[in-house]
């Protein structure tokens, strides 16, 4: 959701800049597509930098979840081996 917020913020800024003529508005009828593509290109590196902490925290949660699942799977396997 935060990445969508960064994109929407960039879309608003690029749209305002195009509206006031500070950046080219596109060729012919391509203005909406131009604004969306430019906002997408700008928001990608911004979200990579701005959301680094959230990405690291999410990665840590995923790693912990996978390690827990592996531990439960190993425990289940050892129980099955003990029965036979």
Buried (B, 14 or more C-beta within 10 A) or exposed (E): EEBEEBBEBBBEBBBEBBEEEEBEBBEEEEBEEBBBEBBEEBBEEBBEEBBEEEEEEEEEEEEEEEEEEEEEEEEEEEEEEEEE
